[in-house]
Amino acid sequence: MTPPSDFPAPAPPGSVDRDAKGSPAERVLTDVLLQDSAVKRLIEPEEVAEAVASLCSPAAFVTGTSLVLDGGWTAH
């Protein structure tokens, strides 16, 4: 099935806070990634849902792009 041409753009999140302890290596990687993040925290799952919901609204006039949810990491 092909989505319609006005289908909302995908919103790939950065590292999502899963309330999981993770392995020591995962915690070190998270700390390193957060050093270069403008907001200095992981995104909450609810924040991803809110961004996707806004793209799904009839008022969203966004096509052909992705909404990057990475806390400013790619802008660094």
Predicted model as a PDB file, atoms N, CA, C, CB and O in Angstrom, pLDDT in the B-factor column:
MODEL        1                                                                  
ATOM      1  N   MET A   1       0.839  -1.180   0.000  1.00 49.00           N  
ATOM      2  CA  MET A   1       0.000   0.000   0.000  1.00 49.00           C  
ATOM      3  C   MET A   1       0.882   1.241   0.000  1.00 49.00           C  
ATOM      4  CB  MET A   1      -0.953  -0.001   1.213  1.00 49.00           C  
ATOM      5  O   MET A   1       1.806   1.354   0.805  1.00 49.00           O  
ATOM      6  N   THR A   2       0.602   2.145  -0.880  1.00 50.00           N  
ATOM      7  CA  THR A   2       1.369   3.383  -0.979  1.00 50.00           C  
ATOM      8  C   THR A   2       0.623   4.491  -0.247  1.00 50.00           C  
ATOM      9  CB  THR A   2       1.616   3.772  -2.465  1.00 50.00           C  
ATOM     10  O   THR A   2      -0.570   4.692  -0.474  1.00 50.00           O  
ATOM     11  N   PRO A   3       1.324   5.218   0.638  1.00 50.00           N  
ATOM     12  CA  PRO A   3       0.641   6.310   1.341  1.00 50.00           C  
ATOM     13  C   PRO A   3       0.286   7.424   0.363  1.00 50.00           C  
ATOM     14  CB  PRO A   3       1.522   6.862   2.486  1.00 50.00           C  
ATOM     15  O   PRO A   3       0.949   7.577  -0.662  1.00 50.00           O  
ATOM     16  N   PRO A   4      -0.754   8.205   0.668  1.00 51.00           N  
ATOM     17  CA  PRO A   4      -1.105   9.328  -0.205  1.00 51.00           C  
ATOM     18  C   PRO A   4       0.015  10.355  -0.229  1.00 51.00           C  
ATOM     19  CB  PRO A   4      -2.417   9.986   0.254  1.00 51.00           C  
ATOM     20  O   PRO A   4       0.876  10.362   0.650  1.00 51.00           O  
ATOM     21  N   SER A   5       0.003  11.216  -1.229  1.00 51.00           N  
ATOM     22  CA  SER A   5       1.085  12.193  -1.373  1.00 51.00           C  
ATOM     23  C   SER A   5       1.138  13.179  -0.212  1.00 51.00           C  
ATOM     24  CB  SER A   5       0.928  12.952  -2.674  1.00 51.00           C  
ATOM     25  O   SER A   5       2.181  13.786   0.035  1.00 51.00           O  
ATOM     26  N   ASP A   6       0.026  13.347   0.503  1.00 51.00           N  
ATOM     27  CA  ASP A   6       0.040  14.271   1.640  1.00 51.00           C  
ATOM     28  C   ASP A   6       0.223  13.543   2.971  1.00 51.00           C  
ATOM     29  CB  ASP A   6      -1.250  15.079   1.670  1.00 51.00           C  
ATOM     30  O   ASP A   6      -0.082  14.088   4.032  1.00 51.00           O  
ATOM     31  N   PHE A   7       0.725  12.306   2.905  1.00 48.00           N  
ATOM     32  CA  PHE A   7       0.976  11.520   4.108  1.00 48.00           C  
ATOM     33  C   PHE A   7       2.014  12.238   4.958  1.00 48.00           C  
ATOM     34  CB  PHE A   7       1.449  10.082   3.752  1.00 48.00           C  
ATOM     35  O   PHE A   7       2.988  12.761   4.416  1.00 48.00           O  
ATOM     36  N   PRO A   8       1.833  12.278   6.289  1.00 49.00           N  
ATOM     37  CA  PRO A   8       2.780  13.012   7.141  1.00 49.00           C  
ATOM     38  C   PRO A   8       4.209  12.496   7.006  1.00 49.00           C  
ATOM     39  CB  PRO A   8       2.347  12.924   8.594  1.00 49.00           C  
ATOM     40  O   PRO A   8       4.442  11.303   6.809  1.00 49.00           O  
ATOM     41  N   ALA A   9       5.139  13.404   7.114  1.00 48.00           N  
ATOM     42  CA  ALA A   9       6.554  13.041   7.059  1.00 48.00           C  
ATOM     43  C   ALA A   9       6.912  12.185   8.267  1.00 48.00           C  
ATOM     44  CB  ALA A   9       7.447  14.305   7.003  1.00 48.00           C  
ATOM     45  O   ALA A   9       6.324  12.343   9.338  1.00 48.00           O  
ATOM     46  N   PRO A  10       7.867  11.284   8.102  1.00 54.00           N  
ATOM     47  CA  PRO A  10       8.300  10.496   9.265  1.00 54.00           C  
ATOM     48  C   PRO A  10       9.025  11.379  10.271  1.00 54.00           C  
ATOM     49  CB  PRO A  10       9.214   9.333   8.826  1.00 54.00           C  
ATOM     50  O   PRO A  10       9.568  12.430   9.932  1.00 54.00           O  
ATOM     51  N   ALA A  11       9.016  10.925  11.505  1.00 56.00           N  
ATOM     52  CA  ALA A  11       9.685  11.666  12.579  1.00 56.00           C  
ATOM     53  C   ALA A  11      10.641  10.729  13.294  1.00 56.00           C  
ATOM     54  CB  ALA A  11       8.652  12.274  13.581  1.00 56.00           C  
ATOM     55  O   ALA A  11      10.300  10.179  14.342  1.00 56.00           O  
ATOM     56  N   PRO A  12      11.835  10.538  12.742  1.00 54.00           N  
ATOM     57  CA  PRO A  12      12.771   9.623  13.396  1.00 54.00           C  
ATOM     58  C   PRO A  12      13.340  10.234  14.669  1.00 54.00           C  
ATOM     59  CB  PRO A  12      13.906   9.250  12.443  1.00 54.00           C  
ATOM     60  O   PRO A  12      13.982  11.283  14.612  1.00 54.00           O  
ATOM     61  N   PRO A  13      13.118   9.604  15.806  1.00 52.00           N  
ATOM     62  CA  PRO A  13      13.658  10.167  17.039  1.00 52.00           C  
ATOM     63  C   PRO A  13      15.140   9.872  17.182  1.00 52.00           C  
ATOM     64  CB  PRO A  13      12.904   9.626  18.241  1.00 52.00           C  
ATOM     65  O   PRO A  13      15.675   8.963  16.547  1.00 52.00           O  
ATOM     66  N   GLY A  14      15.781  10.640  18.010  1.00 55.00           N  
ATOM     67  CA  GLY A  14      17.146  10.324  18.401  1.00 55.00           C  
ATOM     68  C   GLY A  14      17.074   9.214  19.438  1.00 55.00           C  
ATOM     69  O   GLY A  14      16.310   8.262  19.272  1.00 55.00           O  
ATOM     70  N   SER A  15      17.829   9.319  20.468  1.00 66.00           N  
ATOM     71  CA  SER A  15      17.800   8.316  21.528  1.00 66.00           C  
ATOM     72  C   SER A  15      16.606   8.566  22.431  1.00 66.00           C  
ATOM     73  CB  SER A  15      19.112   8.333  22.343  1.00 66.00           C  
ATOM     74  O   SER A  15      16.469   9.642  23.015  1.00 66.00           O  
ATOM     75  N   VAL A  16      15.750   7.571  22.541  1.00 70.00           N  
ATOM     76  CA  VAL A  16      14.533   7.695  23.339  1.00 70.00           C  
ATOM     77  C   VAL A  16      14.798   7.170  24.740  1.00 70.00           C  
ATOM     78  CB  VAL A  16      13.353   6.932  22.681  1.00 70.00           C  
ATOM     79  O   VAL A  16      15.394   6.108  24.917  1.00 70.00           O  
ATOM     80  N   ASP A  17      14.346   7.930  25.733  1.00 68.00           N  
ATOM     81  CA  ASP A  17      14.472   7.498  27.122  1.00 68.00           C  
ATOM     82  C   ASP A  17      13.474   6.374  27.357  1.00 68.00           C  
ATOM     83  CB  ASP A  17      14.233   8.685  28.116  1.00 68.00           C  
ATOM     84  O   ASP A  17      12.262   6.587  27.303  1.00 68.00           O  
ATOM     85  N   ARG A  18      13.986   5.182  27.618  1.00 65.00           N  
ATOM     86  CA  ARG A  18      13.140   4.002  27.776  1.00 65.00           C  
ATOM     87  C   ARG A  18      13.009   3.587  29.232  1.00 65.00           C  
ATOM     88  CB  ARG A  18      13.693   2.850  26.965  1.00 65.00           C  
ATOM     89  O   ARG A  18      12.492   2.506  29.515  1.00 65.00           O  
ATOM     90  N   ASP A  19      13.457   4.407  30.151  1.00 61.00           N  
ATOM     91  CA  ASP A  19      13.453   4.056  31.576  1.00 61.00           C  
ATOM     92  C   ASP A  19      14.179   2.736  31.831  1.00 61.00           C  
ATOM     93  CB  ASP A  19      12.015   3.967  32.096  1.00 61.00           C  
ATOM     94  O   ASP A  19      13.875   2.033  32.794  1.00 61.00           O  
ATOM     95  N   ALA A  20      15.113   2.410  30.989  1.00 60.00           N  
ATOM     96  CA  ALA A  20      15.871   1.171  31.146  1.00 60.00           C  
ATOM     97  C   ALA A  20      17.280   1.522  31.612  1.00 60.00           C  
ATOM     98  CB  ALA A  20      15.910   0.355  29.809  1.00 60.00           C  
ATOM     99  O   ALA A  20      17.842   2.549  31.231  1.00 60.00           O  
ATOM    100  N   LYS A  21      17.819   0.670  32.423  1.00 65.00           N  
ATOM    101  CA  LYS A  21      19.182   0.906  32.919  1.00 65.00           C  
ATOM    102  C   LYS A  21      20.197   0.734  31.797  1.00 65.00           C  
ATOM    103  CB  LYS A  21      19.511  -0.052  34.084  1.00 65.00           C  
ATOM    104  O   LYS A  21      21.142   1.516  31.688  1.00 65.00           O  
ATOM    105  N   GLY A  22      20.009  -0.278  30.968  1.00 71.00           N  
ATOM    106  CA  GLY A  22      20.947  -0.510  29.878  1.00 71.00           C  
ATOM    107  C   GLY A  22      22.258  -1.073  30.378  1.00 71.00           C  
ATOM    108  O   GLY A  22      22.534  -1.117  31.576  1.00 71.00           O  
ATOM    109  N   SER A  23      23.043  -1.497  29.430  1.00 79.00           N  
ATOM    110  CA  SER A  23      24.352  -2.045  29.766  1.00 79.00           C  
ATOM    111  C   SER A  23      25.303  -0.889  30.080  1.00 79.00           C  
ATOM    112  CB  SER A  23      24.908  -2.927  28.602  1.00 79.00           C  
ATOM    113  O   SER A  23      25.011   0.264  29.763  1.00 79.00           O  
ATOM    114  N   PRO A  24      26.436  -1.202  30.702  1.00 81.00           N  
ATOM    115  CA  PRO A  24      27.421  -0.135  30.950  1.00 81.00           C  
ATOM    116  C   PRO A  24      27.846   0.569  29.657  1.00 81.00           C  
ATOM    117  CB  PRO A  24      28.655  -0.711  31.650  1.00 81.00           C  
ATOM    118  O   PRO A  24      28.032   1.785  29.641  1.00 81.00           O  
ATOM    119  N   ALA A  25      27.998  -0.199  28.580  1.00 82.00           N  
ATOM    120  CA  ALA A  25      28.389   0.401  27.295  1.00 82.00           C  
ATOM    121  C   ALA A  25      27.301   1.342  26.781  1.00 82.00           C  
ATOM    122  CB  ALA A  25      28.676  -0.699  26.249  1.00 82.00           C  
ATOM    123  O   ALA A  25      27.613   2.403  26.241  1.00 82.00           O  
ATOM    124  N   GLU A  26      26.035   0.972  26.940  1.00 80.00           N  
ATOM    125  CA  GLU A  26      24.934   1.838  26.513  1.00 80.00           C  
ATOM    126  C   GLU A  26      24.907   3.131  27.323  1.00 80.00           C  
ATOM    127  CB  GLU A  26      23.592   1.105  26.649  1.00 80.00           C  
ATOM    128  O   GLU A  26      24.651   4.205  26.779  1.00 80.00           O  
ATOM    129  N   ARG A  27      25.170   3.026  28.614  1.00 80.00           N  
ATOM    130  CA  ARG A  27      25.178   4.230  29.461  1.00 80.00           C  
ATOM    131  C   ARG A  27      26.320   5.161  29.071  1.00 80.00           C  
ATOM    132  CB  ARG A  27      25.298   3.844  30.951  1.00 80.00           C  
ATOM    133  O   ARG A  27      26.145   6.379  29.060  1.00 80.00           O  
ATOM    134  N   VAL A  28      27.479   4.608  28.754  1.00 83.00           N  
ATOM    135  CA  VAL A  28      28.619   5.432  28.329  1.00 83.00           C  
ATOM    136  C   VAL A  28      28.298   6.114  27.001  1.00 83.00           C  
ATOM    137  CB  VAL A  28      29.909   4.568  28.198  1.00 83.00           C  
ATOM    138  O   VAL A  28      28.567   7.303  26.830  1.00 83.00           O  
ATOM    139  N   LEU A  29      27.721   5.360  26.059  1.00 81.00           N  
ATOM    140  CA  LEU A  29      27.359   5.938  24.765  1.00 81.00           C  
ATOM    141  C   LEU A  29      26.324   7.050  24.939  1.00 81.00           C  
ATOM    142  CB  LEU A  29      26.816   4.849  23.822  1.00 81.00           C  
ATOM    143  O   LEU A  29      26.425   8.098  24.301  1.00 81.00           O  
ATOM    144  N   THR A  30      25.349   6.829  25.783  1.00 81.00           N  
ATOM    145  CA  THR A  30      24.329   7.855  26.042  1.00 81.00           C  
ATOM    146  C   THR A  30      24.972   9.112  26.611  1.00 81.00           C  
ATOM    147  CB  THR A  30      23.251   7.323  27.011  1.00 81.00           C  
ATOM    148  O   THR A  30      24.643  10.219  26.185  1.00 81.00           O  
ATOM    149  N   ASP A  31      25.873   8.958  27.558  1.00 84.00           N  
ATOM    150  CA  ASP A  31      26.561  10.118  28.139  1.00 84.00           C  
ATOM    151  C   ASP A  31      27.341  10.884  27.080  1.00 84.00           C  
ATOM    152  CB  ASP A  31      27.504   9.675  29.262  1.00 84.00           C  
ATOM    153  O   ASP A  31      27.334  12.115  27.073  1.00 84.00           O  
ATOM    154  N   VAL A  32      28.009  10.172  26.193  1.00 83.00           N  
ATOM    155  CA  VAL A  32      28.789  10.819  25.126  1.00 83.00           C  
ATOM    156  C   VAL A  32      27.858  11.575  24.180  1.00 83.00           C  
ATOM    157  CB  VAL A  32      29.621   9.769  24.337  1.00 83.00           C  
ATOM    158  O   VAL A  32      28.139  12.714  23.810  1.00 83.00           O  
ATOM    159  N   LEU A  33      26.753  10.944  23.790  1.00 79.00           N  
ATOM    160  CA  LEU A  33      25.814  11.596  22.882  1.00 79.00           C  
ATOM    161  C   LEU A  33      25.193  12.835  23.513  1.00 79.00           C  
ATOM    162  CB  LEU A  33      24.720  10.622  22.470  1.00 79.00           C  
ATOM    163  O   LEU A  33      25.000  13.845  22.835  1.00 79.00           O  
ATOM    164  N   LEU A  34      24.880  12.768  24.797  1.00 83.00           N  
ATOM    165  CA  LEU A  34      24.248  13.907  25.463  1.00 83.00           C  
ATOM    166  C   LEU A  34      25.189  15.097  25.590  1.00 83.00           C  
ATOM    167  CB  LEU A  34      23.758  13.498  26.836  1.00 83.00           C  
ATOM    168  O   LEU A  34      24.724  16.232  25.699  1.00 83.00           O  
ATOM    169  N   GLN A  35      26.492  14.871  25.579  1.00 85.00           N  
ATOM    170  CA  GLN A  35      27.442  15.975  25.644  1.00 85.00           C  
ATOM    171  C   GLN A  35      27.271  16.916  24.455  1.00 85.00           C  
ATOM    172  CB  GLN A  35      28.874  15.442  25.693  1.00 85.00           C  
ATOM    173  O   GLN A  35      27.482  18.122  24.582  1.00 85.00           O  
ATOM    174  N   ASP A  36      26.884  16.360  23.284  1.00 79.00           N  
ATOM    175  CA  ASP A  36      26.719  17.166  22.075  1.00 79.00           C  
ATOM    176  C   ASP A  36      25.271  17.557  21.807  1.00 79.00           C  
ATOM    177  CB  ASP A  36      27.260  16.418  20.890  1.00 79.00           C  
ATOM    178  O   ASP A  36      24.975  18.135  20.761  1.00 79.00           O  
ATOM    179  N   SER A  37      24.376  17.259  22.718  1.00 81.00           N  
ATOM    180  CA  SER A  37      22.959  17.588  22.557  1.00 81.00           C  
ATOM    181  C   SER A  37      22.679  18.953  23.162  1.00 81.00           C  
ATOM    182  CB  SER A  37      22.060  16.511  23.212  1.00 81.00           C  
ATOM    183  O   SER A  37      23.183  19.272  24.239  1.00 81.00           O  
ATOM    184  N   ALA A  38      21.888  19.751  22.483  1.00 86.00           N  
ATOM    185  CA  ALA A  38      21.550  21.088  22.988  1.00 86.00           C  
ATOM    186  C   ALA A  38      20.699  21.017  24.250  1.00 86.00           C  
ATOM    187  CB  ALA A  38      20.814  21.888  21.915  1.00 86.00           C  
ATOM    188  O   ALA A  38      20.798  21.899  25.104  1.00 86.00           O  
ATOM    189  N   VAL A  39      19.862  19.986  24.387  1.00 86.00           N  
ATOM    190  CA  VAL A  39      18.957  19.919  25.533  1.00 86.00           C  
ATOM    191  C   VAL A  39      19.491  19.050  26.665  1.00 86.00           C  
ATOM    192  CB  VAL A  39      17.619  19.397  25.091  1.00 86.00           C  
ATOM    193  O   VAL A  39      18.927  19.057  27.759  1.00 86.00           O  
ATOM    194  N   LYS A  40      20.550  18.312  26.431  1.00 86.00           N  
ATOM    195  CA  LYS A  40      21.243  17.519  27.465  1.00 86.00           C  
ATOM    196  C   LYS A  40      20.363  16.467  28.142  1.00 86.00           C  
ATOM    197  CB  LYS A  40      21.792  18.442  28.518  1.00 86.00           C  
ATOM    198  O   LYS A  40      20.533  16.180  29.327  1.00 86.00           O  
ATOM    199  N   ARG A  41      19.428  15.899  27.391  1.00 85.00           N  
ATOM    200  CA  ARG A  41      18.609  14.812  27.921  1.00 85.00           C  
ATOM    201  C   ARG A  41      18.075  13.995  26.759  1.00 85.00           C  
ATOM    202  CB  ARG A  41      17.445  15.357  28.798  1.00 85.00           C  
ATOM    203  O   ARG A  41      18.121  14.437  25.611  1.00 85.00           O  
ATOM    204  N   LEU A  42      17.572  12.811  27.049  1.00 83.00           N  
ATOM    205  CA  LEU A  42      16.952  11.977  26.038  1.00 83.00           C  
ATOM    206  C   LEU A  42      15.509  12.423  25.827  1.00 83.00           C  
ATOM    207  CB  LEU A  42      17.014  10.489  26.440  1.00 83.00           C  
ATOM    208  O   LEU A  42      14.895  13.006  26.720  1.00 83.00           O  
ATOM    209  N   ILE A  43      14.981  12.148  24.657  1.00 84.00           N  
ATOM    210  CA  ILE A  43      13.590  12.483  24.377  1.00 84.00           C  
ATOM    211  C   ILE A  43      12.674  11.457  25.037  1.00 84.00           C  
ATOM    212  CB  ILE A  43      13.334  12.544  22.850  1.00 84.00           C  
ATOM    213  O   ILE A  43      12.987  10.267  25.081  1.00 84.00           O  
ATOM    214  N   GLU A  44      11.562  11.921  25.539  1.00 86.00           N  
ATOM    215  CA  GLU A  44      10.574  11.048  26.159  1.00 86.00           C  
ATOM    216  C   GLU A  44       9.662  10.474  25.077  1.00 86.00           C  
ATOM    217  CB  GLU A  44       9.749  11.815  27.231  1.00 86.00           C  
ATOM    218  O   GLU A  44       9.382  11.157  24.092  1.00 86.00           O  
ATOM    219  N   PRO A  45       9.193   9.238  25.235  1.00 86.00           N  
ATOM    220  CA  PRO A  45       8.287   8.656  24.239  1.00 86.00           C  
ATOM    221  C   PRO A  45       7.057   9.527  23.976  1.00 86.00           C  
ATOM    222  CB  PRO A  45       7.843   7.280  24.693  1.00 86.00           C  
ATOM    223  O   PRO A  45       6.574   9.592  22.845  1.00 86.00           O  
ATOM    224  N   GLU A  46       6.555  10.190  25.006  1.00 89.00           N  
ATOM    225  CA  GLU A  46       5.396  11.059  24.838  1.00 89.00           C  
ATOM    226  C   GLU A  46       5.706  12.234  23.912  1.00 89.00           C  
ATOM    227  CB  GLU A  46       4.924  11.573  26.196  1.00 89.00           C  
ATOM    228  O   GLU A  46       4.831  12.699  23.181  1.00 89.00           O  
ATOM    229  N   GLU A  47       6.953  12.715  23.943  1.00 88.00           N  
ATOM    230  CA  GLU A  47       7.338  13.822  23.065  1.00 88.00           C  
ATOM    231  C   GLU A  47       7.367  13.381  21.609  1.00 88.00           C  
ATOM    232  CB  GLU A  47       8.705  14.378  23.470  1.00 88.00           C  
ATOM    233  O   GLU A  47       7.006  14.149  20.718  1.00 88.00           O  
ATOM    234  N   VAL A  48       7.796  12.145  21.366  1.00 86.00           N  
ATOM    235  CA  VAL A  48       7.768  11.601  20.004  1.00 86.00           C  
ATOM    236  C   VAL A  48       6.317  11.509  19.541  1.00 86.00           C  
ATOM    237  CB  VAL A  48       8.462  10.197  19.940  1.00 86.00           C  
ATOM    238  O   VAL A  48       5.995  11.894  18.417  1.00 86.00           O  
ATOM    239  N   ALA A  49       5.444  10.999  20.408  1.00 89.00           N  
ATOM    240  CA  ALA A  49       4.027  10.853  20.058  1.00 89.00           C  
ATOM    241  C   ALA A  49       3.397  12.210  19.750  1.00 89.00           C  
ATOM    242  CB  ALA A  49       3.260  10.161  21.199  1.00 89.00           C  
ATOM    243  O   ALA A  49       2.615  12.324  18.806  1.00 89.00           O  
ATOM    244  N   GLU A  50       3.724  13.234  20.528  1.00 90.00           N  
ATOM    245  CA  GLU A  50       3.169  14.568  20.293  1.00 90.00           C  
ATOM    246  C   GLU A  50       3.621  15.132  18.949  1.00 90.00           C  
ATOM    247  CB  GLU A  50       3.577  15.518  21.421  1.00 90.00           C  
ATOM    248  O   GLU A  50       2.830  15.750  18.237  1.00 90.00           O  
ATOM    249  N   ALA A  51       4.886  14.922  18.600  1.00 87.00           N  
ATOM    250  CA  ALA A  51       5.393  15.412  17.317  1.00 87.00           C  
ATOM    251  C   ALA A  51       4.706  14.699  16.154  1.00 87.00           C  
ATOM    252  CB  ALA A  51       6.916  15.218  17.232  1.00 87.00           C  
ATOM    253  O   ALA A  51       4.326  15.334  15.170  1.00 87.00           O  
ATOM    254  N   VAL A  52       4.550  13.391  16.267  1.00 85.00           N  
ATOM    255  CA  VAL A  52       3.888  12.629  15.207  1.00 85.00           C  
ATOM    256  C   VAL A  52       2.424  13.044  15.106  1.00 85.00           C  
ATOM    257  CB  VAL A  52       4.003  11.108  15.469  1.00 85.00           C  
ATOM    258  O   VAL A  52       1.898  13.195  14.004  1.00 85.00           O  
ATOM    259  N   ALA A  53       1.767  13.227  16.240  1.00 86.00           N  
ATOM    260  CA  ALA A  53       0.364  13.650  16.224  1.00 86.00           C  
ATOM    261  C   ALA A  53       0.205  15.006  15.545  1.00 86.00           C  
ATOM    262  CB  ALA A  53      -0.193  13.710  17.651  1.00 86.00           C  
ATOM    263  O   ALA A  53      -0.756  15.219  14.806  1.00 86.00           O  
ATOM    264  N   SER A  54       1.133  15.920  15.788  1.00 85.00           N  
ATOM    265  CA  SER A  54       1.035  17.237  15.151  1.00 85.00           C  
ATOM    266  C   SER A  54       1.208  17.128  13.643  1.00 85.00           C  
ATOM    267  CB  SER A  54       2.083  18.195  15.732  1.00 85.00           C  
ATOM    268  O   SER A  54       0.586  17.878  12.891  1.00 85.00           O  
ATOM    269  N   LEU A  55       2.052  16.196  13.195  1.00 82.00           N  
ATOM    270  CA  LEU A  55       2.216  15.995  11.755  1.00 82.00           C  
ATOM    271  C   LEU A  55       0.986  15.353  11.126  1.00 82.00           C  
ATOM    272  CB  LEU A  55       3.441  15.136  11.483  1.00 82.00           C  
ATOM    273  O   LEU A  55       0.747  15.504   9.927  1.00 82.00           O  
ATOM    274  N   CYS A  56       0.213  14.641  11.925  1.00 83.00           N  
ATOM    275  CA  CYS A  56      -0.984  13.973  11.427  1.00 83.00           C  
ATOM    276  C   CYS A  56      -2.206  14.887  11.425  1.00 83.00           C  
ATOM    277  CB  CYS A  56      -1.270  12.746  12.257  1.00 83.00           C  
ATOM    278  O   CYS A  56      -3.254  14.516  10.896  1.00 83.00           O  
ATOM    279  N   SER A  57      -2.085  16.054  12.002  1.00 81.00           N  
ATOM    280  CA  SER A  57      -3.239  16.948  12.075  1.00 81.00           C  
ATOM    281  C   SER A  57      -3.544  17.505  10.690  1.00 81.00           C  
ATOM    282  CB  SER A  57      -2.983  18.099  13.079  1.00 81.00           C  
ATOM    283  O   SER A  57      -2.645  17.638   9.859  1.00 81.00           O  
ATOM    284  N   PRO A  58      -4.815  17.831  10.439  1.00 80.00           N  
ATOM    285  CA  PRO A  58      -5.175  18.408   9.138  1.00 80.00           C  
ATOM    286  C   PRO A  58      -4.462  19.730   8.864  1.00 80.00           C  
ATOM    287  CB  PRO A  58      -6.675  18.619   9.064  1.00 80.00           C  
ATOM    288  O   PRO A  58      -4.315  20.129   7.709  1.00 80.00           O  
ATOM    289  N   ALA A  59      -4.020  20.410   9.922  1.00 75.00           N  
ATOM    290  CA  ALA A  59      -3.346  21.701   9.751  1.00 75.00           C  
ATOM    291  C   ALA A  59      -1.880  21.556   9.353  1.00 75.00           C  
ATOM    292  CB  ALA A  59      -3.442  22.502  11.028  1.00 75.00           C  
ATOM    293  O   ALA A  59      -1.252  22.535   8.950  1.00 75.00           O  
ATOM    294  N   ALA A  60      -1.324  20.340   9.461  1.00 71.00           N  
ATOM    295  CA  ALA A  60       0.094  20.139   9.133  1.00 71.00           C  
ATOM    296  C   ALA A  60       0.272  20.195   7.623  1.00 71.00           C  
ATOM    297  CB  ALA A  60       0.616  18.781   9.695  1.00 71.00           C  
ATOM    298  O   ALA A  60      -0.266  19.358   6.897  1.00 71.00           O  
ATOM    299  N   PHE A  61       1.009  21.158   7.164  1.00 80.00           N  
ATOM    300  CA  PHE A  61       1.254  21.339   5.732  1.00 80.00           C  
ATOM    301  C   PHE A  61       2.701  20.977   5.446  1.00 80.00           C  
ATOM    302  CB  PHE A  61       0.944  22.805   5.279  1.00 80.00           C  
ATOM    303  O   PHE A  61       3.454  21.764   4.871  1.00 80.00           O  
ATOM    304  N   VAL A  62       3.077  19.771   5.857  1.00 77.00           N  
ATOM    305  CA  VAL A  62       4.455  19.305   5.743  1.00 77.00           C  
ATOM    306  C   VAL A  62       4.476  18.077   4.849  1.00 77.00           C  
ATOM    307  CB  VAL A  62       5.067  18.988   7.143  1.00 77.00           C  
ATOM    308  O   VAL A  62       3.768  17.104   5.107  1.00 77.00           O  
ATOM    309  N   THR A  63       5.281  18.122   3.804  1.00 76.00           N  
ATOM    310  CA  THR A  63       5.454  16.959   2.942  1.00 76.00           C  
ATOM    311  C   THR A  63       6.907  16.878   2.503  1.00 76.00           C  
ATOM    312  CB  THR A  63       4.509  17.029   1.713  1.00 76.00           C  
ATOM    313  O   THR A  63       7.604  17.890   2.426  1.00 76.00           O  
ATOM    314  N   GLY A  64       7.350  15.670   2.220  1.00 73.00           N  
ATOM    315  CA  GLY A  64       8.673  15.475   1.629  1.00 73.00           C  
ATOM    316  C   GLY A  64       9.853  15.761   2.528  1.00 73.00           C  
ATOM    317  O   GLY A  64      10.938  16.066   2.033  1.00 73.00           O  
ATOM    318  N   THR A  65       9.677  15.675   3.821  1.00 75.00           N  
ATOM    319  CA  THR A  65      10.789  15.915   4.732  1.00 75.00           C  
ATOM    320  C   THR A  65      10.614  15.069   5.980  1.00 75.00           C  
ATOM    321  CB  THR A  65      10.890  17.411   5.099  1.00 75.00           C  
ATOM    322  O   THR A  65       9.555  14.482   6.202  1.00 75.00           O  
ATOM    323  N   SER A  66      11.636  15.010   6.773  1.00 78.00           N  
ATOM    324  CA  SER A  66      11.582  14.315   8.059  1.00 78.00           C  
ATOM    325  C   SER A  66      11.741  15.336   9.173  1.00 78.00           C  
ATOM    326  CB  SER A  66      12.682  13.215   8.155  1.00 78.00           C  
ATOM    327  O   SER A  66      12.523  16.280   9.065  1.00 78.00           O  
ATOM    328  N   LEU A  67      11.004  15.135  10.220  1.00 82.00           N  
ATOM    329  CA  LEU A  67      11.140  15.964  11.418  1.00 82.00           C  
ATOM    330  C   LEU A  67      12.120  15.244  12.335  1.00 82.00           C  
ATOM    331  CB  LEU A  67       9.742  16.212  12.133  1.00 82.00           C  
ATOM    332  O   LEU A  67      11.793  14.204  12.907  1.00 82.00           O  
ATOM    333  N   VAL A  68      13.301  15.787  12.471  1.00 84.00           N  
ATOM    334  CA  VAL A  68      14.335  15.131  13.268  1.00 84.00           C  
ATOM    335  C   VAL A  68      14.148  15.503  14.727  1.00 84.00           C  
ATOM    336  CB  VAL A  68      15.756  15.523  12.778  1.00 84.00           C  
ATOM    337  O   VAL A  68      14.144  16.681  15.086  1.00 84.00           O  
ATOM    338  N   LEU A  69      13.995  14.494  15.559  1.00 85.00           N  
ATOM    339  CA  LEU A  69      13.753  14.697  16.983  1.00 85.00           C  
ATOM    340  C   LEU A  69      14.976  14.242  17.759  1.00 85.00           C  
ATOM    341  CB  LEU A  69      12.484  13.934  17.454  1.00 85.00           C  
ATOM    342  O   LEU A  69      14.973  13.176  18.375  1.00 85.00           O  
ATOM    343  N   ASP A  70      16.020  15.057  17.724  1.00 83.00           N  
ATOM    344  CA  ASP A  70      17.284  14.633  18.347  1.00 83.00           C  
ATOM    345  C   ASP A  70      17.826  15.643  19.357  1.00 83.00           C  
ATOM    346  CB  ASP A  70      18.324  14.395  17.277  1.00 83.00           C  
ATOM    347  O   ASP A  70      18.995  15.573  19.736  1.00 83.00           O  
ATOM    348  N   GLY A  71      16.990  16.572  19.792  1.00 84.00           N  
ATOM    349  CA  GLY A  71      17.422  17.520  20.818  1.00 84.00           C  
ATOM    350  C   GLY A  71      18.527  18.461  20.360  1.00 84.00           C  
ATOM    351  O   GLY A  71      19.281  18.978  21.185  1.00 84.00           O  
ATOM    352  N   GLY A  72      18.628  18.686  19.071  1.00 83.00           N  
ATOM    353  CA  GLY A  72      19.652  19.582  18.551  1.00 83.00           C  
ATOM    354  C   GLY A  72      20.987  18.928  18.280  1.00 83.00           C  
ATOM    355  O   GLY A  72      21.959  19.612  17.960  1.00 83.00           O  
ATOM    356  N   TRP A  73      21.052  17.602  18.403  1.00 79.00           N  
ATOM    357  CA  TRP A  73      22.325  16.904  18.225  1.00 79.00           C  
ATOM    358  C   TRP A  73      22.893  17.109  16.821  1.00 79.00           C  
ATOM    359  CB  TRP A  73      22.149  15.414  18.501  1.00 79.00           C  
ATOM    360  O   TRP A  73      24.092  17.346  16.669  1.00 79.00           O  
ATOM    361  N   THR A  74      22.039  17.021  15.784  1.00 80.00           N  
ATOM    362  CA  THR A  74      22.558  17.174  14.415  1.00 80.00           C  
ATOM    363  C   THR A  74      22.960  18.607  14.109  1.00 80.00           C  
ATOM    364  CB  THR A  74      21.520  16.714  13.405  1.00 80.00           C  
ATOM    365  O   THR A  74      23.738  18.836  13.183  1.00 80.00           O  
ATOM    366  N   ALA A  75      22.455  19.571  14.856  1.00 80.00           N  
ATOM    367  CA  ALA A  75      22.818  20.961  14.634  1.00 80.00           C  
ATOM    368  C   ALA A  75      24.162  21.311  15.262  1.00 80.00           C  
ATOM    369  CB  ALA A  75      21.744  21.867  15.183  1.00 80.00           C  
ATOM    370  O   ALA A  75      24.731  22.367  14.987  1.00 80.00           O  
ATOM    371  N   HIS A  76      24.658  20.419  16.100  1.00 69.00           N  
ATOM    372  CA  HIS A  76      25.909  20.687  16.811  1.00 69.00           C  
ATOM    373  C   HIS A  76      27.088  20.689  15.865  1.00 69.00           C  
ATOM    374  CB  HIS A  76      26.130  19.660  17.908  1.00 69.00           C  
ATOM    375  O   HIS A  76      28.223  20.898  16.294  1.00 69.00           O  
TER     376      HIS A  76                                                      
ENDMDL                                                                          
END                                                                             
